[in-house]
């Protein structure tokens, strides 16, 4: 999953959450083999988001 796909999935899953900023997560420090991002919300909360990985259809 690309970062853009991850961001799109977040907006689809949580359409009413007001995002202030977001950044990709550094894979070396957190979960390897997963795409995720850190999201800062307008209310001051911070979310670490790892969407469910889609299985490849071959």
PDB file of N, H, CA, C and O in Angstrom:
ATOM      1  N   UNK A   1       0.851  -1.173   0.000  1.00  0.00           N
ATOM      2  CA  UNK A   1       0.000   0.000   0.000  1.00  0.00           C
ATOM      3  C   UNK A   1       0.898   1.238   0.000  1.00  0.00           C
ATOM      4  O   UNK A   1       1.831   1.338   0.798  1.00  0.00           O
ATOM      5  N   UNK A   2       0.617   2.154  -0.877  1.00  0.00           N
ATOM      6  H   UNK A   2      -0.140   2.073  -1.525  1.00  0.00           H
ATOM      7  CA  UNK A   2       1.401   3.392  -0.921  1.00  0.00           C
ATOM      8  C   UNK A   2       0.900   4.358   0.152  1.00  0.00           C
ATOM      9  O   UNK A   2      -0.166   4.160   0.735  1.00  0.00           O
ATOM     10  N   UNK A   3       1.678   5.395   0.400  1.00  0.00           N
ATOM     11  H   UNK A   3       2.544   5.556  -0.073  1.00  0.00           H
ATOM     12  CA  UNK A   3       1.279   6.409   1.377  1.00  0.00           C
ATOM     13  C   UNK A   3      -0.023   7.083   0.939  1.00  0.00           C
ATOM     14  O   UNK A   3      -0.898   7.334   1.767  1.00  0.00           O
ATOM     15  N   UNK A   4      -0.155   7.373  -0.343  1.00  0.00           N
ATOM     16  H   UNK A   4       0.556   7.169  -1.016  1.00  0.00           H
ATOM     17  CA  UNK A   4      -1.376   8.011  -0.846  1.00  0.00           C
ATOM     18  C   UNK A   4      -2.599   7.105  -0.665  1.00  0.00           C
ATOM     19  O   UNK A   4      -3.683   7.584  -0.330  1.00  0.00           O
ATOM     20  N   UNK A   5      -2.426   5.808  -0.885  1.00  0.00           N
ATOM     21  H   UNK A   5      -1.546   5.419  -1.158  1.00  0.00           H
ATOM     22  CA  UNK A   5      -3.520   4.859  -0.662  1.00  0.00           C
ATOM     23  C   UNK A   5      -3.898   4.806   0.821  1.00  0.00           C
ATOM     24  O   UNK A   5      -5.076   4.720   1.168  1.00  0.00           O
ATOM     25  N   UNK A   6      -2.899   4.857   1.676  1.00  0.00           N
ATOM     26  H   UNK A   6      -1.942   4.927   1.395  1.00  0.00           H
ATOM     27  CA  UNK A   6      -3.125   4.859   3.125  1.00  0.00           C
ATOM     28  C   UNK A   6      -3.919   6.102   3.535  1.00  0.00           C
ATOM     29  O   UNK A   6      -4.873   6.009   4.307  1.00  0.00           O
ATOM     30  N   UNK A   7      -3.526   7.245   3.024  1.00  0.00           N
ATOM     31  H   UNK A   7      -2.751   7.321   2.397  1.00  0.00           H
ATOM     32  CA  UNK A   7      -4.220   8.494   3.337  1.00  0.00           C
ATOM     33  C   UNK A   7      -5.656   8.461   2.824  1.00  0.00           C
ATOM     34  O   UNK A   7      -6.578   8.890   3.517  1.00  0.00           O
ATOM     35  N   UNK A   8      -5.842   7.955   1.619  1.00  0.00           N
ATOM     36  H   UNK A   8      -5.093   7.607   1.055  1.00  0.00           H
ATOM     37  CA  UNK A   8      -7.189   7.843   1.045  1.00  0.00           C
ATOM     38  C   UNK A   8      -8.069   6.934   1.906  1.00  0.00           C
ATOM     39  O   UNK A   8      -9.227   7.257   2.170  1.00  0.00           O
ATOM     40  N   UNK A   9      -7.524   5.811   2.338  1.00  0.00           N
ATOM     41  H   UNK A   9      -6.583   5.549   2.124  1.00  0.00           H
ATOM     42  CA  UNK A   9      -8.269   4.870   3.182  1.00  0.00           C
ATOM     43  C   UNK A   9      -8.654   5.523   4.510  1.00  0.00           C
ATOM     44  O   UNK A   9      -9.762   5.310   5.002  1.00  0.00           O
ATOM     45  N   UNK A  10      -7.751   6.316   5.096  1.00  0.00           N
ATOM     46  H   UNK A  10      -6.850   6.490   4.697  1.00  0.00           H
ATOM     47  CA  UNK A  10      -8.065   7.013   6.345  1.00  0.00           C
ATOM     48  C   UNK A  10      -9.252   7.952   6.140  1.00  0.00           C
ATOM     49  O   UNK A  10     -10.183   7.961   6.946  1.00  0.00           O
ATOM     50  N   UNK A  11      -9.223   8.742   5.064  1.00  0.00           N
ATOM     51  H   UNK A  11      -8.467   8.734   4.409  1.00  0.00           H
ATOM     52  CA  UNK A  11     -10.316   9.684   4.805  1.00  0.00           C
ATOM     53  C   UNK A  11     -11.634   8.957   4.515  1.00  0.00           C
ATOM     54  O   UNK A  11     -12.698   9.446   4.892  1.00  0.00           O
ATOM     55  N   UNK A  12     -11.578   7.809   3.857  1.00  0.00           N
ATOM     56  H   UNK A  12     -10.713   7.412   3.550  1.00  0.00           H
ATOM     57  CA  UNK A  12     -12.793   7.014   3.632  1.00  0.00           C
ATOM     58  C   UNK A  12     -13.339   6.444   4.934  1.00  0.00           C
ATOM     59  O   UNK A  12     -14.552   6.427   5.144  1.00  0.00           O
ATOM     60  N   UNK A  13     -12.452   5.978   5.808  1.00  0.00           N
ATOM     61  H   UNK A  13     -11.467   5.991   5.637  1.00  0.00           H
ATOM     62  CA  UNK A  13     -12.868   5.343   7.064  1.00  0.00           C
ATOM     63  C   UNK A  13     -13.326   6.341   8.113  1.00  0.00           C
ATOM     64  O   UNK A  13     -14.193   6.038   8.932  1.00  0.00           O
ATOM     65  N   UNK A  14     -12.740   7.538   8.087  1.00  0.00           N
ATOM     66  H   UNK A  14     -12.035   7.785   7.421  1.00  0.00           H
ATOM     67  CA  UNK A  14     -13.033   8.549   9.119  1.00  0.00           C
ATOM     68  C   UNK A  14     -13.318   9.906   8.468  1.00  0.00           C
ATOM     69  O   UNK A  14     -12.543  10.846   8.646  1.00  0.00           O
ATOM     70  N   UNK A  15     -14.423  10.020   7.714  1.00  0.00           N
ATOM     71  H   UNK A  15     -15.052   9.256   7.570  1.00  0.00           H
ATOM     72  CA  UNK A  15     -14.671  11.249   6.949  1.00  0.00           C
ATOM     73  C   UNK A  15     -14.939  12.494   7.793  1.00  0.00           C
ATOM     74  O   UNK A  15     -14.785  13.609   7.296  1.00  0.00           O
ATOM     75  N   UNK A  16     -15.332  12.334   9.043  1.00  0.00           N
ATOM     76  H   UNK A  16     -15.457  11.428   9.447  1.00  0.00           H
ATOM     77  CA  UNK A  16     -15.685  13.490   9.870  1.00  0.00           C
ATOM     78  C   UNK A  16     -14.551  13.982  10.762  1.00  0.00           C
ATOM     79  O   UNK A  16     -14.725  14.950  11.502  1.00  0.00           O
ATOM     80  N   UNK A  17     -13.401  13.333  10.704  1.00  0.00           N
ATOM     81  H   UNK A  17     -13.259  12.546  10.103  1.00  0.00           H
ATOM     82  CA  UNK A  17     -12.270  13.746  11.532  1.00  0.00           C
ATOM     83  C   UNK A  17     -11.526  14.886  10.833  1.00  0.00           C
ATOM     84  O   UNK A  17     -11.184  14.789   9.654  1.00  0.00           O
ATOM     85  N   UNK A  18     -11.284  15.961  11.574  1.00  0.00           N
ATOM     86  H   UNK A  18     -11.561  16.040  12.531  1.00  0.00           H
ATOM     87  CA  UNK A  18     -10.592  17.121  11.020  1.00  0.00           C
ATOM     88  C   UNK A  18      -9.087  16.963  11.205  1.00  0.00           C
ATOM     89  O   UNK A  18      -8.569  17.049  12.318  1.00  0.00           O
ATOM     90  N   UNK A  19      -8.394  16.728  10.088  1.00  0.00           N
ATOM     91  H   UNK A  19      -8.815  16.658   9.184  1.00  0.00           H
ATOM     92  CA  UNK A  19      -6.945  16.512  10.099  1.00  0.00           C
ATOM     93  C   UNK A  19      -6.231  17.849   9.998  1.00  0.00           C
ATOM     94  O   UNK A  19      -6.599  18.700   9.189  1.00  0.00           O
ATOM     95  N   UNK A  20      -5.207  18.028  10.824  1.00  0.00           N
ATOM     96  H   UNK A  20      -4.908  17.336  11.481  1.00  0.00           H
ATOM     97  CA  UNK A  20      -4.374  19.225  10.771  1.00  0.00           C
ATOM     98  C   UNK A  20      -3.115  18.970   9.949  1.00  0.00           C
ATOM     99  O   UNK A  20      -2.725  19.810   9.137  1.00  0.00           O
ATOM    100  N   UNK A  21      -2.470  17.806  10.155  1.00  0.00           N
ATOM    101  H   UNK A  21      -2.787  17.124  10.814  1.00  0.00           H
ATOM    102  CA  UNK A  21      -1.236  17.467   9.440  1.00  0.00           C
ATOM    103  C   UNK A  21      -1.053  15.955   9.488  1.00  0.00           C
ATOM    104  O   UNK A  21      -1.689  15.275  10.293  1.00  0.00           O
ATOM    105  N   UNK A  22      -0.188  15.431   8.630  1.00  0.00           N
ATOM    106  H   UNK A  22       0.328  15.984   7.975  1.00  0.00           H
ATOM    107  CA  UNK A  22       0.097  13.996   8.610  1.00  0.00           C
ATOM    108  C   UNK A  22       1.461  13.758   7.984  1.00  0.00           C
ATOM    109  O   UNK A  22       1.940  14.553   7.175  1.00  0.00           O
ATOM    110  N   UNK A  23       2.080  12.640   8.378  1.00  0.00           N
ATOM    111  H   UNK A  23       1.691  11.994   9.035  1.00  0.00           H
ATOM    112  CA  UNK A  23       3.407  12.259   7.883  1.00  0.00           C
ATOM    113  C   UNK A  23       3.498  10.739   7.818  1.00  0.00           C
ATOM    114  O   UNK A  23       2.869  10.050   8.621  1.00  0.00           O
ATOM    115  N   UNK A  24       4.270  10.208   6.875  1.00  0.00           N
ATOM    116  H   UNK A  24       4.780  10.768   6.223  1.00  0.00           H
ATOM    117  CA  UNK A  24       4.515   8.759   6.871  1.00  0.00           C
ATOM    118  C   UNK A  24       5.262   8.352   8.134  1.00  0.00           C
ATOM    119  O   UNK A  24       6.027   9.138   8.692  1.00  0.00           O
ATOM    120  N   UNK A  25       5.037   7.122   8.580  1.00  0.00           N
ATOM    121  H   UNK A  25       4.416   6.483   8.126  1.00  0.00           H
ATOM    122  CA  UNK A  25       5.742   6.599   9.750  1.00  0.00           C
ATOM    123  C   UNK A  25       7.084   6.044   9.305  1.00  0.00           C
ATOM    124  O   UNK A  25       7.184   5.412   8.253  1.00  0.00           O
ATOM    125  N   UNK A  26       8.117   6.283  10.108  1.00  0.00           N
ATOM    126  H   UNK A  26       8.036   6.796  10.963  1.00  0.00           H
ATOM    127  CA  UNK A  26       9.454   5.757   9.822  1.00  0.00           C
ATOM    128  C   UNK A  26       9.444   4.251  10.094  1.00  0.00           C
ATOM    129  O   UNK A  26       9.293   3.829  11.241  1.00  0.00           O
ATOM    130  N   UNK A  27       9.604   3.447   9.052  1.00  0.00           N
ATOM    131  H   UNK A  27       9.726   3.789   8.120  1.00  0.00           H
ATOM    132  CA  UNK A  27       9.510   1.992   9.187  1.00  0.00           C
ATOM    133  C   UNK A  27      10.606   1.404  10.068  1.00  0.00           C
ATOM    134  O   UNK A  27      10.378   0.388  10.726  1.00  0.00           O
ATOM    135  N   UNK A  28      11.765   2.004  10.099  1.00  0.00           N
ATOM    136  H   UNK A  28      11.949   2.829   9.565  1.00  0.00           H
ATOM    137  CA  UNK A  28      12.858   1.457  10.905  1.00  0.00           C
ATOM    138  C   UNK A  28      12.572   1.565  12.400  1.00  0.00           C
ATOM    139  O   UNK A  28      13.090   0.779  13.194  1.00  0.00           O
ATOM    140  N   UNK A  29      11.747   2.539  12.783  1.00  0.00           N
ATOM    141  H   UNK A  29      11.326   3.178  12.139  1.00  0.00           H
ATOM    142  CA  UNK A  29      11.477   2.748  14.207  1.00  0.00           C
ATOM    143  C   UNK A  29      10.220   2.023  14.688  1.00  0.00           C
ATOM    144  O   UNK A  29      10.087   1.755  15.882  1.00  0.00           O
ATOM    145  N   UNK A  30       9.311   1.707  13.793  1.00  0.00           N
ATOM    146  H   UNK A  30       9.419   1.925  12.823  1.00  0.00           H
ATOM    147  CA  UNK A  30       8.040   1.134  14.211  1.00  0.00           C
ATOM    148  C   UNK A  30       7.807  -0.211  13.539  1.00  0.00           C
ATOM    149  O   UNK A  30       8.629  -1.115  13.693  1.00  0.00           O
ATOM    150  N   UNK A  31       6.749  -0.368  12.825  1.00  0.00           N
ATOM    151  H   UNK A  31       6.082   0.366  12.700  1.00  0.00           H
ATOM    152  CA  UNK A  31       6.344  -1.649  12.240  1.00  0.00           C
ATOM    153  C   UNK A  31       6.951  -1.823  10.855  1.00  0.00           C
ATOM    154  O   UNK A  31       6.619  -1.077   9.934  1.00  0.00           O
ATOM    155  N   UNK A  32       7.822  -2.786  10.704  1.00  0.00           N
ATOM    156  H   UNK A  32       8.092  -3.392  11.452  1.00  0.00           H
ATOM    157  CA  UNK A  32       8.363  -3.085   9.381  1.00  0.00           C
ATOM    158  C   UNK A  32       7.304  -3.820   8.569  1.00  0.00           C
ATOM    159  O   UNK A  32       6.446  -4.503   9.128  1.00  0.00           O
ATOM    160  N   UNK A  33       7.367  -3.680   7.273  1.00  0.00           N
ATOM    161  H   UNK A  33       8.064  -3.126   6.819  1.00  0.00           H
ATOM    162  CA  UNK A  33       6.459  -4.335   6.334  1.00  0.00           C
ATOM    163  C   UNK A  33       5.016  -3.845   6.445  1.00  0.00           C
ATOM    164  O   UNK A  33       4.098  -4.533   5.998  1.00  0.00           O
ATOM    165  N   UNK A  34       4.805  -2.686   7.025  1.00  0.00           N
ATOM    166  H   UNK A  34       5.551  -2.127   7.388  1.00  0.00           H
ATOM    167  CA  UNK A  34       3.480  -2.081   7.082  1.00  0.00           C
ATOM    168  C   UNK A  34       3.591  -0.627   6.643  1.00  0.00           C
ATOM    169  O   UNK A  34       4.592   0.039   6.907  1.00  0.00           O
ATOM    170  N   UNK A  35       2.557  -0.146   5.976  1.00  0.00           N
ATOM    171  H   UNK A  35       1.743  -0.686   5.762  1.00  0.00           H
ATOM    172  CA  UNK A  35       2.475   1.265   5.628  1.00  0.00           C
ATOM    173  C   UNK A  35       1.569   1.945   6.638  1.00  0.00           C
ATOM    174  O   UNK A  35       0.457   1.482   6.892  1.00  0.00           O
ATOM    175  N   UNK A  36       2.031   3.020   7.204  1.00  0.00           N
ATOM    176  H   UNK A  36       2.934   3.396   6.998  1.00  0.00           H
ATOM    177  CA  UNK A  36       1.225   3.735   8.177  1.00  0.00           C
ATOM    178  C   UNK A  36       1.581   5.206   8.194  1.00  0.00           C
ATOM    179  O   UNK A  36       2.489   5.646   7.489  1.00  0.00           O
ATOM    180  N   UNK A  37       0.860   5.963   9.004  1.00  0.00           N
ATOM    181  H   UNK A  37       0.122   5.606   9.577  1.00  0.00           H
ATOM    182  CA  UNK A  37       1.149   7.387   9.105  1.00  0.00           C
ATOM    183  C   UNK A  37       0.769   7.907  10.478  1.00  0.00           C
ATOM    184  O   UNK A  37      -0.066   7.335  11.179  1.00  0.00           O
ATOM    185  N   UNK A  38       1.400   8.994  10.833  1.00  0.00           N
ATOM    186  H   UNK A  38       2.079   9.458  10.263  1.00  0.00           H
ATOM    187  CA  UNK A  38       1.059   9.728  12.041  1.00  0.00           C
ATOM    188  C   UNK A  38       0.169  10.878  11.604  1.00  0.00           C
ATOM    189  O   UNK A  38       0.493  11.597  10.659  1.00  0.00           O
ATOM    190  N   UNK A  39      -0.956  11.050  12.295  1.00  0.00           N
ATOM    191  H   UNK A  39      -1.219  10.466  13.062  1.00  0.00           H
ATOM    192  CA  UNK A  39      -1.929  12.070  11.935  1.00  0.00           C
ATOM    193  C   UNK A  39      -2.168  12.959  13.144  1.00  0.00           C
ATOM    194  O   UNK A  39      -2.475  12.473  14.233  1.00  0.00           O
ATOM    195  N   UNK A  40      -2.025  14.257  12.948  1.00  0.00           N
ATOM    196  H   UNK A  40      -1.775  14.652  12.064  1.00  0.00           H
ATOM    197  CA  UNK A  40      -2.328  15.231  13.987  1.00  0.00           C
ATOM    198  C   UNK A  40      -3.680  15.840  13.658  1.00  0.00           C
ATOM    199  O   UNK A  40      -3.908  16.307  12.542  1.00  0.00           O
ATOM    200  N   UNK A  41      -4.580  15.830  14.644  1.00  0.00           N
ATOM    201  H   UNK A  41      -4.395  15.450  15.550  1.00  0.00           H
ATOM    202  CA  UNK A  41      -5.926  16.333  14.446  1.00  0.00           C
ATOM    203  C   UNK A  41      -6.036  17.783  14.913  1.00  0.00           C
ATOM    204  O   UNK A  41      -5.240  18.248  15.728  1.00  0.00           O
ATOM    205  N   UNK A  42      -7.029  18.482  14.386  1.00  0.00           N
ATOM    206  H   UNK A  42      -7.676  18.104  13.724  1.00  0.00           H
ATOM    207  CA  UNK A  42      -7.232  19.890  14.737  1.00  0.00           C
ATOM    208  C   UNK A  42      -7.538  20.080  16.213  1.00  0.00           C
ATOM    209  O   UNK A  42      -7.306  21.161  16.756  1.00  0.00           O
ATOM    210  N   UNK A  43      -8.064  19.030  16.884  1.00  0.00           N
ATOM    211  H   UNK A  43      -8.252  18.153  16.443  1.00  0.00           H
ATOM    212  CA  UNK A  43      -8.374  19.169  18.310  1.00  0.00           C
ATOM    213  C   UNK A  43      -7.164  18.912  19.209  1.00  0.00           C
ATOM    214  O   UNK A  43      -7.276  18.966  20.434  1.00  0.00           O
ATOM    215  N   UNK A  44      -5.984  18.627  18.588  1.00  0.00           N
ATOM    216  H   UNK A  44      -5.894  18.583  17.593  1.00  0.00           H
ATOM    217  CA  UNK A  44      -4.763  18.409  19.355  1.00  0.00           C
ATOM    218  C   UNK A  44      -4.411  16.949  19.564  1.00  0.00           C
ATOM    219  O   UNK A  44      -3.319  16.650  20.049  1.00  0.00           O
ATOM    220  N   UNK A  45      -5.298  16.029  19.213  1.00  0.00           N
ATOM    221  H   UNK A  45      -6.184  16.271  18.819  1.00  0.00           H
ATOM    222  CA  UNK A  45      -5.005  14.599  19.327  1.00  0.00           C
ATOM    223  C   UNK A  45      -4.000  14.176  18.258  1.00  0.00           C
ATOM    224  O   UNK A  45      -3.866  14.831  17.224  1.00  0.00           O
ATOM    225  N   UNK A  46      -3.299  13.076  18.520  1.00  0.00           N
ATOM    226  H   UNK A  46      -3.408  12.545  19.360  1.00  0.00           H
ATOM    227  CA  UNK A  46      -2.389  12.489  17.549  1.00  0.00           C
ATOM    228  C   UNK A  46      -2.763  11.021  17.387  1.00  0.00           C
ATOM    229  O   UNK A  46      -2.992  10.324  18.376  1.00  0.00           O
ATOM    230  N   UNK A  47      -2.825  10.549  16.145  1.00  0.00           N
ATOM    231  H   UNK A  47      -2.639  11.115  15.342  1.00  0.00           H
ATOM    232  CA  UNK A  47      -3.221   9.185  15.833  1.00  0.00           C
ATOM    233  C   UNK A  47      -2.101   8.520  15.049  1.00  0.00           C
ATOM    234  O   UNK A  47      -1.568   9.103  14.106  1.00  0.00           O
ATOM    235  N   UNK A  48      -1.745   7.301  15.436  1.00  0.00           N
ATOM    236  H   UNK A  48      -2.179   6.827  16.202  1.00  0.00           H
ATOM    237  CA  UNK A  48      -0.853   6.473  14.629  1.00  0.00           C
ATOM    238  C   UNK A  48      -1.769   5.495  13.917  1.00  0.00           C
ATOM    239  O   UNK A  48      -2.457   4.703  14.561  1.00  0.00           O
ATOM    240  N   UNK A  49      -1.783   5.543  12.587  1.00  0.00           N
ATOM    241  H   UNK A  49      -1.224   6.186  12.063  1.00  0.00           H
ATOM    242  CA  UNK A  49      -2.757   4.809  11.792  1.00  0.00           C
ATOM    243  C   UNK A  49      -2.071   3.775  10.901  1.00  0.00           C
ATOM    244  O   UNK A  49      -1.239   4.114  10.059  1.00  0.00           O
ATOM    245  N   UNK A  50      -2.436   2.515  11.103  1.00  0.00           N
ATOM    246  H   UNK A  50      -3.112   2.240  11.786  1.00  0.00           H
ATOM    247  CA  UNK A  50      -2.006   1.408  10.246  1.00  0.00           C
ATOM    248  C   UNK A  50      -3.262   0.761   9.679  1.00  0.00           C
ATOM    249  O   UNK A  50      -3.914  -0.013  10.380  1.00  0.00           O
ATOM    250  N   UNK A  51      -3.622   1.052   8.433  1.00  0.00           N
ATOM    251  H   UNK A  51      -3.092   1.681   7.864  1.00  0.00           H
ATOM    252  CA  UNK A  51      -4.822   0.432   7.883  1.00  0.00           C
ATOM    253  C   UNK A  51      -4.627  -1.061   7.640  1.00  0.00           C
ATOM    254  O   UNK A  51      -3.507  -1.538   7.454  1.00  0.00           O
ATOM    255  N   UNK A  52      -5.725  -1.771   7.644  1.00  0.00           N
ATOM    256  H   UNK A  52      -6.634  -1.383   7.795  1.00  0.00           H
ATOM    257  CA  UNK A  52      -5.682  -3.195   7.334  1.00  0.00           C
ATOM    258  C   UNK A  52      -5.113  -3.361   5.930  1.00  0.00           C
ATOM    259  O   UNK A  52      -5.551  -2.693   4.993  1.00  0.00           O
ATOM    260  N   UNK A  53      -4.144  -4.246   5.790  1.00  0.00           N
ATOM    261  H   UNK A  53      -3.788  -4.788   6.551  1.00  0.00           H
ATOM    262  CA  UNK A  53      -3.525  -4.485   4.497  1.00  0.00           C
ATOM    263  C   UNK A  53      -4.444  -5.315   3.625  1.00  0.00           C
ATOM    264  O   UNK A  53      -4.978  -6.337   4.055  1.00  0.00           O
ATOM    265  N   UNK A  54      -4.620  -4.863   2.391  1.00  0.00           N
ATOM    266  H   UNK A  54      -4.186  -4.033   2.041  1.00  0.00           H
ATOM    267  CA  UNK A  54      -5.424  -5.599   1.411  1.00  0.00           C
ATOM    268  C   UNK A  54      -4.601  -6.765   0.899  1.00  0.00           C
ATOM    269  O   UNK A  54      -3.403  -6.623   0.657  1.00  0.00           O
ATOM    270  N   UNK A  55      -5.228  -7.905   0.735  1.00  0.00           N
ATOM    271  H   UNK A  55      -6.201  -8.020   0.932  1.00  0.00           H
ATOM    272  CA  UNK A  55      -4.510  -9.061   0.183  1.00  0.00           C
ATOM    273  C   UNK A  55      -4.433  -8.911  -1.325  1.00  0.00           C
ATOM    274  O   UNK A  55      -5.395  -8.481  -1.962  1.00  0.00           O
ATOM    275  N   UNK A  56      -3.283  -9.268  -1.900  1.00  0.00           N
ATOM    276  H   UNK A  56      -2.502  -9.617  -1.383  1.00  0.00           H
ATOM    277  CA  UNK A  56      -3.096  -9.173  -3.339  1.00  0.00           C
ATOM    278  C   UNK A  56      -3.996 -10.175  -4.053  1.00  0.00           C
ATOM    279  O   UNK A  56      -4.050 -11.350  -3.690  1.00  0.00           O
ATOM    280  N   UNK A  57      -4.690  -9.700  -5.060  1.00  0.00           N
ATOM    281  H   UNK A  57      -4.646  -8.745  -5.355  1.00  0.00           H
ATOM    282  CA  UNK A  57      -5.532 -10.557  -5.885  1.00  0.00           C
ATOM    283  C   UNK A  57      -4.746 -10.929  -7.133  1.00  0.00           C
ATOM    284  O   UNK A  57      -4.470 -10.063  -7.962  1.00  0.00           O
ATOM    285  N   UNK A  58      -4.379 -12.201  -7.285  1.00  0.00           N
ATOM    286  H   UNK A  58      -4.604 -12.905  -6.611  1.00  0.00           H
ATOM    287  CA  UNK A  58      -3.645 -12.629  -8.476  1.00  0.00           C
ATOM    288  C   UNK A  58      -4.426 -13.622  -9.293  1.00  0.00           C
ATOM    289  O   UNK A  58      -3.946 -14.081 -10.330  1.00  0.00           O
TER     290      UNK A  58
END
